[in-house]
């Protein structure tokens, strides 16, 4: 069996890992085994958190909409139900932006929702 020398491939792999872990603390950016562990761990966190981010933003939007609705004496569920009844097709991201930055527009929307709920 011929002898295998891995000089170029090994160096390339280590350089790639070193680039990934640049700036990490102590051995995690210096020694191969620790670089590999740190890069693997960071990759797992980033994979998980790319999915988590979607949940977190939806929770934030709902909280902001709820706060805006409560300022107009409505609960979040009543507000969303009223919007569906009116046929308003704004998503939660836009509603949260309105609640946080456009108070007059949100109050008009809340007023319309209140009248729609009162009408039955």
N, CA, C and O atoms as CSV, one atom per row, in Angstrom:
chain,resi,resn,atom,element,x,y,z
A,1,UNK,N,N,0.838,-1.179,0.000
A,1,UNK,CA,C,0.000,0.000,0.000
A,1,UNK,C,C,0.888,1.250,0.000
A,1,UNK,O,O,1.850,1.321,0.765
A,2,UNK,N,N,0.579,2.224,-0.841
A,2,UNK,CA,C,1.437,3.405,-0.896
A,2,UNK,C,C,1.249,4.299,0.321
A,2,UNK,O,O,0.205,4.306,0.972
A,3,UNK,N,N,2.291,5.038,0.593
A,3,UNK,CA,C,2.272,5.962,1.724
A,3,UNK,C,C,1.462,7.200,1.345
A,3,UNK,O,O,1.593,7.715,0.235
A,4,UNK,N,N,0.618,7.679,2.277
A,4,UNK,CA,C,-0.212,8.863,2.021
A,4,UNK,C,C,0.329,10.022,2.832
A,4,UNK,O,O,0.448,9.934,4.054
A,5,UNK,N,N,0.651,11.092,2.162
A,5,UNK,CA,C,1.084,12.309,2.854
A,5,UNK,C,C,-0.040,13.332,2.706
A,5,UNK,O,O,-0.480,13.622,1.594
A,6,UNK,N,N,-0.495,13.867,3.812
A,6,UNK,CA,C,-1.673,14.729,3.798
A,6,UNK,C,C,-1.351,16.221,3.913
A,6,UNK,O,O,-2.226,17.018,4.251
A,7,UNK,N,N,-0.144,16.589,3.643
A,7,UNK,CA,C,0.294,17.966,3.886
A,7,UNK,C,C,-0.663,19.037,3.416
A,7,UNK,O,O,-1.091,19.871,4.214
A,8,UNK,N,N,-1.011,19.036,2.145
A,8,UNK,CA,C,-1.824,20.113,1.580
A,8,UNK,C,C,-3.260,20.036,2.090
A,8,UNK,O,O,-3.826,21.055,2.487
A,9,UNK,N,N,-3.848,18.866,2.087
A,9,UNK,CA,C,-5.238,18.693,2.508
A,9,UNK,C,C,-5.395,19.024,3.982
A,9,UNK,O,O,-6.326,19.726,4.378
A,10,UNK,N,N,-4.466,18.506,4.799
A,10,UNK,CA,C,-4.529,18.752,6.235
A,10,UNK,C,C,-4.401,20.243,6.523
A,10,UNK,O,O,-5.155,20.801,7.321
A,11,UNK,N,N,-3.432,20.883,5.860
A,11,UNK,CA,C,-3.216,22.311,6.098
A,11,UNK,C,C,-4.437,23.117,5.672
A,11,UNK,O,O,-4.817,24.071,6.352
A,12,UNK,N,N,-5.044,22.748,4.571
A,12,UNK,CA,C,-6.230,23.467,4.080
A,12,UNK,C,C,-7.379,23.349,5.082
A,12,UNK,O,O,-8.079,24.322,5.361
A,13,UNK,N,N,-7.560,22.141,5.617
A,13,UNK,CA,C,-8.637,21.926,6.580
A,13,UNK,C,C,-8.406,22.742,7.849
A,13,UNK,O,O,-9.335,23.340,8.392
A,14,UNK,N,N,-7.163,22.760,8.313
A,14,UNK,CA,C,-6.840,23.527,9.520
A,14,UNK,C,C,-6.987,25.020,9.281
A,14,UNK,O,O,-7.458,25.750,10.152
A,15,UNK,N,N,-6.585,25.470,8.106
A,15,UNK,CA,C,-6.720,26.898,7.797
A,15,UNK,C,C,-8.191,27.312,7.764
A,15,UNK,O,O,-8.558,28.393,8.225
A,16,UNK,N,N,-9.017,26.434,7.213
A,16,UNK,CA,C,-10.458,26.702,7.154
A,16,UNK,C,C,-11.036,26.807,8.567
A,16,UNK,O,O,-11.823,27.707,8.864
A,17,UNK,N,N,-10.634,25.873,9.431
A,17,UNK,CA,C,-11.089,25.917,10.825
A,17,UNK,C,C,-10.574,27.159,11.532
A,17,UNK,O,O,-11.306,27.791,12.294
A,18,UNK,N,N,-9.314,27.513,11.283
A,18,UNK,CA,C,-8.725,28.695,11.919
A,18,UNK,C,C,-9.479,29.952,11.503
A,18,UNK,O,O,-9.682,30.861,12.308
A,19,UNK,N,N,-9.889,29.995,10.242
A,19,UNK,CA,C,-10.648,31.144,9.756
A,19,UNK,C,C,-12.016,31.220,10.432
A,19,UNK,O,O,-12.488,32.303,10.778
A,20,UNK,N,N,-12.646,30.061,10.616
A,20,UNK,CA,C,-13.958,30.015,11.278
A,20,UNK,C,C,-13.882,30.468,12.728
A,20,UNK,O,O,-14.798,31.123,13.225
A,21,UNK,N,N,-12.781,30.117,13.418
A,21,UNK,CA,C,-12.685,30.373,14.855
A,21,UNK,C,C,-11.823,31.585,15.180
A,21,UNK,O,O,-11.425,31.769,16.330
A,22,UNK,N,N,-11.530,32.411,14.185
A,22,UNK,CA,C,-10.715,33.593,14.410
A,22,UNK,C,C,-11.418,34.499,15.426
A,22,UNK,O,O,-12.606,34.795,15.298
A,23,UNK,N,N,-10.663,34.930,16.430
A,23,UNK,CA,C,-11.227,35.809,17.443
A,23,UNK,C,C,-11.786,35.081,18.645
A,23,UNK,O,O,-12.188,35.729,19.612
A,24,UNK,N,N,-11.829,33.763,18.623
A,24,UNK,CA,C,-12.313,33.007,19.767
A,24,UNK,C,C,-11.275,33.075,20.889
A,24,UNK,O,O,-10.101,33.346,20.637
A,25,UNK,N,N,-11.699,32.836,22.095
A,25,UNK,CA,C,-10.873,33.022,23.286
A,25,UNK,C,C,-9.905,31.864,23.495
A,25,UNK,O,O,-10.275,30.697,23.363
A,26,UNK,N,N,-8.676,32.198,23.819
A,26,UNK,CA,C,-7.604,31.260,24.178
A,26,UNK,C,C,-7.446,30.122,23.166
A,26,UNK,O,O,-7.307,30.366,21.968
A,27,UNK,N,N,-7.469,28.868,23.659
A,27,UNK,CA,C,-7.152,27.711,22.826
A,27,UNK,C,C,-8.157,27.477,21.708
A,27,UNK,O,O,-7.844,26.798,20.730
A,28,UNK,N,N,-9.367,28.032,21.837
A,28,UNK,CA,C,-10.396,27.779,20.834
A,28,UNK,C,C,-10.045,28.388,19.476
A,28,UNK,O,O,-10.649,28.041,18.461
A,29,UNK,N,N,-9.085,29.279,19.463
A,29,UNK,CA,C,-8.649,29.840,18.184
A,29,UNK,C,C,-7.221,29.431,17.841
A,29,UNK,O,O,-6.684,29.862,16.820
A,30,UNK,N,N,-6.593,28.597,18.690
A,30,UNK,CA,C,-5.178,28.263,18.487
A,30,UNK,C,C,-4.926,26.780,18.214
A,30,UNK,O,O,-4.163,26.433,17.313
A,31,UNK,N,N,-5.560,25.921,18.982
A,31,UNK,CA,C,-5.266,24.494,18.908
A,31,UNK,C,C,-6.354,23.757,18.134
A,31,UNK,O,O,-7.545,24.033,18.279
A,32,UNK,N,N,-5.907,22.812,17.308
A,32,UNK,CA,C,-6.803,22.166,16.347
A,32,UNK,C,C,-8.013,21.513,17.002
A,32,UNK,O,O,-9.144,21.727,16.565
A,33,UNK,N,N,-7.789,20.723,18.040
A,33,UNK,CA,C,-8.903,19.995,18.651
A,33,UNK,C,C,-9.940,20.981,19.212
A,33,UNK,O,O,-11.144,20.791,19.042
A,34,UNK,N,N,-9.464,22.015,19.869
A,34,UNK,CA,C,-10.376,22.991,20.457
A,34,UNK,C,C,-11.048,23.847,19.381
A,34,UNK,O,O,-12.199,24.257,19.526
A,35,UNK,N,N,-10.302,24.110,18.290
A,35,UNK,CA,C,-10.919,24.836,17.173
A,35,UNK,C,C,-12.082,24.031,16.590
A,35,UNK,O,O,-13.153,24.568,16.305
A,36,UNK,N,N,-11.843,22.741,16.424
A,36,UNK,CA,C,-12.878,21.880,15.844
A,36,UNK,C,C,-14.109,21.830,16.739
A,36,UNK,O,O,-15.238,21.919,16.255
A,37,UNK,N,N,-13.892,21.689,18.045
A,37,UNK,CA,C,-15.017,21.649,18.993
A,37,UNK,C,C,-15.780,22.964,18.985
A,37,UNK,O,O,-17.011,22.981,18.960
A,38,UNK,N,N,-15.033,24.074,19.007
A,38,UNK,CA,C,-15.676,25.391,19.063
A,38,UNK,C,C,-16.476,25.667,17.792
A,38,UNK,O,O,-17.585,26.198,17.850
A,39,UNK,N,N,-15.906,25.303,16.644
A,39,UNK,CA,C,-16.594,25.530,15.376
A,39,UNK,C,C,-17.854,24.666,15.286
A,39,UNK,O,O,-18.889,25.122,14.801
A,40,UNK,N,N,-17.764,23.436,15.747
A,40,UNK,CA,C,-18.911,22.536,15.725
A,40,UNK,C,C,-20.028,23.064,16.623
A,40,UNK,O,O,-21.199,23.061,16.245
A,41,UNK,N,N,-19.648,23.515,17.808
A,41,UNK,CA,C,-20.620,24.058,18.761
A,41,UNK,C,C,-21.277,25.323,18.201
A,41,UNK,O,O,-22.495,25.487,18.277
A,42,UNK,N,N,-20.464,26.202,17.644
A,42,UNK,CA,C,-20.995,27.442,17.077
A,42,UNK,C,C,-21.952,27.135,15.927
A,42,UNK,O,O,-22.977,27.798,15.766
A,43,UNK,N,N,-21.607,26.128,15.133
A,43,UNK,CA,C,-22.471,25.738,14.023
A,43,UNK,C,C,-23.813,25.213,14.496
A,43,UNK,O,O,-24.849,25.497,13.894
A,44,UNK,N,N,-23.790,24.442,15.581
A,44,UNK,CA,C,-25.051,23.923,16.137
A,44,UNK,C,C,-25.921,25.067,16.652
A,44,UNK,O,O,-27.130,25.086,16.422
A,45,UNK,N,N,-25.297,26.029,17.353
A,45,UNK,CA,C,-26.060,27.160,17.861
A,45,UNK,C,C,-26.644,27.992,16.726
A,45,UNK,O,O,-27.798,28.414,16.793
A,46,UNK,N,N,-25.847,28.228,15.681
A,46,UNK,CA,C,-26.338,29.070,14.594
A,46,UNK,C,C,-27.475,28.381,13.842
A,46,UNK,O,O,-28.432,29.034,13.424
A,47,UNK,N,N,-27.369,27.055,13.668
A,47,UNK,CA,C,-28.445,26.304,13.013
A,47,UNK,C,C,-29.730,26.396,13.834
A,47,UNK,O,O,-30.803,26.676,13.300
A,48,UNK,N,N,-29.604,26.159,15.131
A,48,UNK,CA,C,-30.781,26.203,16.007
A,48,UNK,C,C,-31.386,27.611,16.028
A,48,UNK,O,O,-32.604,27.775,15.957
A,49,UNK,N,N,-30.520,28.616,16.127
A,49,UNK,CA,C,-31.020,29.969,16.317
A,49,UNK,C,C,-31.565,30.606,15.043
A,49,UNK,O,O,-32.316,31.580,15.112
A,50,UNK,N,N,-31.198,30.070,13.886
A,50,UNK,CA,C,-31.843,30.563,12.663
A,50,UNK,C,C,-33.323,30.213,12.677
A,50,UNK,O,O,-34.141,30.961,12.140
A,51,UNK,N,N,-33.677,29.088,13.282
A,51,UNK,CA,C,-35.082,28.720,13.422
A,51,UNK,C,C,-35.726,29.444,14.588
A,51,UNK,O,O,-36.895,29.825,14.524
A,52,UNK,N,N,-34.964,29.632,15.653
A,52,UNK,CA,C,-35.439,30.315,16.847
A,52,UNK,C,C,-35.820,31.772,16.559
A,52,UNK,O,O,-36.790,32.298,17.104
A,53,UNK,N,N,-35.020,32.412,15.678
A,53,UNK,CA,C,-35.219,33.835,15.387
A,53,UNK,C,C,-36.628,34.106,14.900
A,53,UNK,O,O,-37.217,35.129,15.247
A,54,UNK,N,N,-37.176,33.205,14.102
A,54,UNK,CA,C,-38.520,33.389,13.563
A,54,UNK,C,C,-39.559,33.385,14.686
A,54,UNK,O,O,-40.495,34.185,14.697
A,55,UNK,N,N,-39.365,32.451,15.640
A,55,UNK,CA,C,-40.276,32.387,16.794
A,55,UNK,C,C,-40.164,33.640,17.651
A,55,UNK,O,O,-41.165,34.218,18.076
A,56,UNK,N,N,-38.910,34.048,17.896
A,56,UNK,CA,C,-38.673,35.189,18.779
A,56,UNK,C,C,-39.281,36.470,18.225
A,56,UNK,O,O,-39.879,37.251,18.965
A,57,UNK,N,N,-39.128,36.685,16.911
A,57,UNK,CA,C,-39.696,37.888,16.319
A,57,UNK,C,C,-41.216,37.855,16.356
A,57,UNK,O,O,-41.854,38.876,16.611
A,58,UNK,N,N,-41.805,36.681,16.100
A,58,UNK,CA,C,-43.267,36.598,16.159
A,58,UNK,C,C,-43.764,36.932,17.574
A,58,UNK,O,O,-44.759,37.639,17.732
A,59,UNK,N,N,-43.062,36.419,18.608
A,59,UNK,CA,C,-43.435,36.732,19.995
A,59,UNK,C,C,-43.341,38.229,20.265
A,59,UNK,O,O,-44.214,38.797,20.922
A,60,UNK,N,N,-42.282,38.875,19.759
A,60,UNK,CA,C,-42.096,40.313,19.944
A,60,UNK,C,C,-43.224,41.086,19.277
A,60,UNK,O,O,-43.788,42.007,19.868
A,61,UNK,N,N,-43.553,40.707,18.033
A,61,UNK,CA,C,-44.634,41.406,17.320
A,61,UNK,C,C,-45.951,41.271,18.063
A,61,UNK,O,O,-46.695,42.243,18.191
A,62,UNK,N,N,-46.247,40.072,18.555
A,62,UNK,CA,C,-47.505,39.852,19.268
A,62,UNK,C,C,-47.544,40.684,20.541
A,62,UNK,O,O,-48.588,41.241,20.883
A,63,UNK,N,N,-46.427,40.776,21.243
A,63,UNK,CA,C,-46.357,41.582,22.468
A,63,UNK,C,C,-46.625,43.046,22.163
A,63,UNK,O,O,-47.361,43.712,22.891
A,64,UNK,N,N,-46.028,43.549,21.087
A,64,UNK,CA,C,-46.223,44.960,20.722
A,64,UNK,C,C,-47.658,45.238,20.297
A,64,UNK,O,O,-48.224,46.269,20.660
A,65,UNK,N,N,-48.246,44.331,19.535
A,65,UNK,CA,C,-49.638,44.509,19.109
A,65,UNK,C,C,-50.556,44.467,20.325
A,65,UNK,O,O,-51.490,45.262,20.435
A,66,UNK,N,N,-50.287,43.546,21.225
A,66,UNK,CA,C,-51.087,43.409,22.439
A,66,UNK,C,C,-51.040,44.675,23.275
A,66,UNK,O,O,-52.065,45.131,23.782
A,67,UNK,N,N,-49.845,45.245,23.421
A,67,UNK,CA,C,-49.699,46.487,24.201
A,67,UNK,C,C,-50.475,47.622,23.547
A,67,UNK,O,O,-51.144,48.399,24.230
A,68,UNK,N,N,-50.385,47.716,22.219
A,68,UNK,CA,C,-51.129,48.750,21.502
A,68,UNK,C,C,-52.631,48.548,21.620
A,68,UNK,O,O,-53.380,49.512,21.778
A,69,UNK,N,N,-53.073,47.297,21.543
A,69,UNK,CA,C,-54.507,47.009,21.637
A,69,UNK,C,C,-55.032,47.322,23.036
A,69,UNK,O,O,-56.124,47.870,23.186
A,70,UNK,N,N,-54.255,46.976,24.052
A,70,UNK,CA,C,-54.687,47.238,25.436
A,70,UNK,C,C,-54.778,48.727,25.730
A,70,UNK,O,O,-55.575,49.147,26.569
A,71,UNK,N,N,-53.975,49.519,25.051
A,71,UNK,CA,C,-54.065,50.973,25.201
A,71,UNK,C,C,-55.410,51.487,24.683
A,71,UNK,O,O,-55.857,52.568,25.069
A,72,UNK,N,N,-56.050,50.711,23.809
A,72,UNK,CA,C,-57.368,51.075,23.274
A,72,UNK,C,C,-58.470,50.169,23.816
A,72,UNK,O,O,-59.517,50.005,23.190
A,73,UNK,N,N,-58.225,49.590,24.975
A,73,UNK,CA,C,-59.200,48.770,25.715
A,73,UNK,C,C,-59.667,47.549,24.923
A,73,UNK,O,O,-60.849,47.207,24.928
A,74,UNK,N,N,-58.729,46.903,24.249
A,74,UNK,CA,C,-59.002,45.649,23.534
A,74,UNK,C,C,-57.935,44.643,23.932
A,74,UNK,O,O,-56.810,45.017,24.263
A,75,UNK,N,N,-58.292,43.364,23.898
A,75,UNK,CA,C,-57.264,42.349,24.086
A,75,UNK,C,C,-56.673,42.025,22.709
A,75,UNK,O,O,-57.230,42.400,21.677
A,76,UNK,N,N,-55.559,41.335,22.715
A,76,UNK,CA,C,-54.910,40.955,21.458
A,76,UNK,C,C,-55.850,40.099,20.608
A,76,UNK,O,O,-55.993,40.323,19.406
A,77,UNK,N,N,-56.489,39.117,21.248
A,77,UNK,CA,C,-57.351,38.197,20.490
A,77,UNK,C,C,-58.566,38.931,19.920
A,77,UNK,O,O,-58.982,38.657,18.795
A,78,UNK,N,N,-59.132,39.855,20.684
A,78,UNK,CA,C,-60.260,40.637,20.173
A,78,UNK,C,C,-59.820,41.482,18.973
A,78,UNK,O,O,-60.529,41.581,17.972
A,79,UNK,N,N,-58.639,42.086,19.097
A,79,UNK,CA,C,-58.109,42.936,18.033
A,79,UNK,C,C,-57.912,42.142,16.748
A,79,UNK,O,O,-58.338,42.575,15.677
A,80,UNK,N,N,-57.268,40.981,16.851
A,80,UNK,CA,C,-57.009,40.149,15.666
A,80,UNK,C,C,-58.321,39.641,15.062
A,80,UNK,O,O,-58.477,39.606,13.842
A,81,UNK,N,N,-59.269,39.246,15.933
A,81,UNK,CA,C,-60.577,38.787,15.459
A,81,UNK,C,C,-61.290,39.903,14.704
A,81,UNK,O,O,-61.871,39.675,13.643
A,82,UNK,N,N,-61.239,41.113,15.262
A,82,UNK,CA,C,-61.861,42.267,14.606
A,82,UNK,C,C,-61.233,42.566,13.253
A,82,UNK,O,O,-61.938,42.896,12.299
A,83,UNK,N,N,-59.923,42.453,13.165
A,83,UNK,CA,C,-59.244,42.689,11.881
A,83,UNK,C,C,-59.669,41.661,10.839
A,83,UNK,O,O,-59.889,41.996,9.675
A,84,UNK,N,N,-59.781,40.400,11.273
A,84,UNK,CA,C,-60.213,39.350,10.340
A,84,UNK,C,C,-61.647,39.618,9.872
A,84,UNK,O,O,-61.991,39.408,8.708
A,85,UNK,N,N,-62.467,40.087,10.810
A,85,UNK,CA,C,-63.865,40.404,10.486
A,85,UNK,C,C,-63.942,41.546,9.470
A,85,UNK,O,O,-64.789,41.529,8.576
A,86,UNK,N,N,-63.063,42.528,9.608
A,86,UNK,CA,C,-63.022,43.658,8.691
A,86,UNK,C,C,-62.379,43.303,7.355
A,86,UNK,O,O,-62.558,44.014,6.367
A,87,UNK,N,N,-61.639,42.214,7.328
A,87,UNK,CA,C,-60.940,41.822,6.108
A,87,UNK,C,C,-59.631,42.568,5.905
A,87,UNK,O,O,-59.159,42.713,4.778
A,88,UNK,N,N,-59.043,43.043,7.007
A,88,UNK,CA,C,-57.761,43.749,6.930
A,88,UNK,C,C,-56.655,42.712,6.804
A,88,UNK,O,O,-56.548,41.802,7.627
A,89,UNK,N,N,-55.836,42.852,5.773
A,89,UNK,CA,C,-54.811,41.848,5.489
A,89,UNK,C,C,-53.413,42.337,5.845
A,89,UNK,O,O,-52.484,42.204,5.048
A,90,UNK,N,N,-53.262,42.898,7.035
A,90,UNK,CA,C,-51.930,43.303,7.510
A,90,UNK,C,C,-51.351,42.174,8.349
A,90,UNK,O,O,-52.048,41.593,9.181
A,91,UNK,N,N,-50.093,41.867,8.135
A,91,UNK,CA,C,-49.468,40.820,8.944
A,91,UNK,C,C,-49.005,41.391,10.283
A,91,UNK,O,O,-49.037,42.603,10.496
A,92,UNK,N,N,-48.579,40.512,11.174
A,92,UNK,CA,C,-48.215,40.921,12.527
A,92,UNK,C,C,-47.012,41.841,12.554
A,92,UNK,O,O,-46.901,42.708,13.421
A,93,UNK,N,N,-46.114,41.650,11.604
A,93,UNK,CA,C,-44.933,42.510,11.539
A,93,UNK,C,C,-45.345,43.963,11.283
A,93,UNK,O,O,-44.854,44.876,11.946
A,94,UNK,N,N,-46.237,44.170,10.331
A,94,UNK,CA,C,-46.692,45.524,9.999
A,94,UNK,C,C,-47.532,46.119,11.125
A,94,UNK,O,O,-47.418,47.305,11.436
A,95,UNK,N,N,-48.379,45.283,11.735
A,95,UNK,CA,C,-49.195,45.769,12.848
A,95,UNK,C,C,-48.324,46.196,14.026
A,95,UNK,O,O,-48.596,47.210,14.668
A,96,UNK,N,N,-47.274,45.419,14.308
A,96,UNK,CA,C,-46.364,45.758,15.399
A,96,UNK,C,C,-45.631,47.057,15.099
A,96,UNK,O,O,-45.421,47.879,15.991
A,97,UNK,N,N,-45.246,47.237,13.853
A,97,UNK,CA,C,-44.560,48.477,13.443
A,97,UNK,C,C,-45.496,49.670,13.622
A,97,UNK,O,O,-45.081,50.731,14.089
A,98,UNK,N,N,-46.760,49.488,13.248
A,98,UNK,CA,C,-47.749,50.556,13.441
A,98,UNK,C,C,-47.938,50.868,14.919
A,98,UNK,O,O,-47.987,52.033,15.312
A,99,UNK,N,N,-48.043,49.825,15.734
A,99,UNK,CA,C,-48.262,50.023,17.170
A,99,UNK,C,C,-47.091,50.776,17.804
A,99,UNK,O,O,-47.290,51.603,18.694
A,100,UNK,N,N,-45.882,50.492,17.347
A,100,UNK,CA,C,-44.695,51.107,17.941
A,100,UNK,C,C,-44.438,52.510,17.395
A,100,UNK,O,O,-44.031,53.390,18.153
A,101,UNK,N,N,-44.665,52.745,16.085
A,101,UNK,CA,C,-44.219,53.995,15.466
A,101,UNK,C,C,-45.343,54.899,14.951
A,101,UNK,O,O,-45.170,56.116,14.878
A,102,UNK,N,N,-46.477,54.324,14.598
A,102,UNK,CA,C,-47.568,55.119,14.022
A,102,UNK,C,C,-48.801,55.001,14.918
A,102,UNK,O,O,-49.734,54.254,14.623
A,103,UNK,N,N,-48.783,55.756,16.020
A,103,UNK,CA,C,-49.849,55.644,17.013
A,103,UNK,C,C,-51.202,56.083,16.448
A,103,UNK,O,O,-52.228,55.483,16.770
A,104,UNK,N,N,-51.214,57.118,15.613
A,104,UNK,CA,C,-52.495,57.603,15.083
A,104,UNK,C,C,-53.127,56.569,14.146
A,104,UNK,O,O,-54.328,56.311,14.219
A,105,UNK,N,N,-52.328,55.991,13.283
A,105,UNK,CA,C,-52.840,54.962,12.366
A,105,UNK,C,C,-53.357,53.752,13.120
A,105,UNK,O,O,-54.395,53.188,12.774
A,106,UNK,N,N,-52.620,53.354,14.160
A,106,UNK,CA,C,-53.033,52.202,14.949
A,106,UNK,C,C,-54.320,52.503,15.707
A,106,UNK,O,O,-55.185,51.635,15.828
A,107,UNK,N,N,-54.455,53.729,16.220
A,107,UNK,CA,C,-55.674,54.079,16.953
A,107,UNK,C,C,-56.889,54.102,16.025
A,107,UNK,O,O,-57.984,53.712,16.431
A,108,UNK,N,N,-56.705,54.557,14.776
A,108,UNK,CA,C,-57.803,54.510,13.793
A,108,UNK,C,C,-58.227,53.071,13.534
A,108,UNK,O,O,-59.417,52.762,13.474
A,109,UNK,N,N,-57.233,52.192,13.380
A,109,UNK,CA,C,-57.496,50.786,13.155
A,109,UNK,C,C,-58.236,50.178,14.346
A,109,UNK,O,O,-59.189,49.417,14.177
A,110,UNK,N,N,-57.783,50.525,15.545
A,110,UNK,CA,C,-58.427,50.017,16.759
A,110,UNK,C,C,-59.863,50.520,16.869
A,110,UNK,O,O,-60.745,49.788,17.316
A,111,UNK,N,N,-60.099,51.759,16.464
A,111,UNK,CA,C,-61.456,52.299,16.464
A,111,UNK,C,C,-62.377,51.529,15.516
A,111,UNK,O,O,-63.521,51.225,15.854
A,112,UNK,N,N,-61.863,51.222,14.334
A,112,UNK,CA,C,-62.645,50.458,13.364
A,112,UNK,C,C,-62.945,49.057,13.887
A,112,UNK,O,O,-64.040,48.527,13.699
A,113,UNK,N,N,-61.946,48.469,14.549
A,113,UNK,CA,C,-62.136,47.134,15.123
A,113,UNK,C,C,-63.208,47.169,16.195
A,113,UNK,O,O,-64.049,46.273,16.265
A,114,UNK,N,N,-63.183,48.202,17.035
A,114,UNK,CA,C,-64.188,48.327,18.115
A,114,UNK,C,C,-65.596,48.427,17.527
A,114,UNK,O,O,-66.524,47.786,18.021
A,115,UNK,N,N,-65.750,49.218,16.489
A,115,UNK,CA,C,-67.089,49.352,15.882
A,115,UNK,C,C,-67.531,48.041,15.226
A,115,UNK,O,O,-68.708,47.683,15.271
A,116,UNK,N,N,-66.591,47.337,14.623
A,116,UNK,CA,C,-66.915,46.048,13.996
A,116,UNK,C,C,-67.323,45.016,15.050
A,116,UNK,O,O,-68.232,44.216,14.824
A,117,UNK,N,N,-66.647,45.039,16.199
A,117,UNK,CA,C,-66.993,44.098,17.279
A,117,UNK,C,C,-68.334,44.463,17.925
A,117,UNK,O,O,-69.104,43.582,18.307
A,118,UNK,N,N,-68.606,45.766,18.045
A,118,UNK,CA,C,-69.855,46.208,18.648
A,118,UNK,C,C,-71.052,45.874,17.751
A,118,UNK,O,O,-72.149,45.586,18.229
A,119,UNK,N,N,-70.807,45.921,16.429
A,119,UNK,CA,C,-71.895,45.628,15.486
A,119,UNK,C,C,-72.310,44.162,15.548
A,119,UNK,O,O,-73.429,43.798,15.185
A,120,UNK,N,N,-71.386,43.335,16.013
A,120,UNK,CA,C,-71.782,41.919,16.182
A,120,UNK,C,C,-71.120,41.110,15.184
A,120,UNK,O,O,-71.312,39.895,15.147
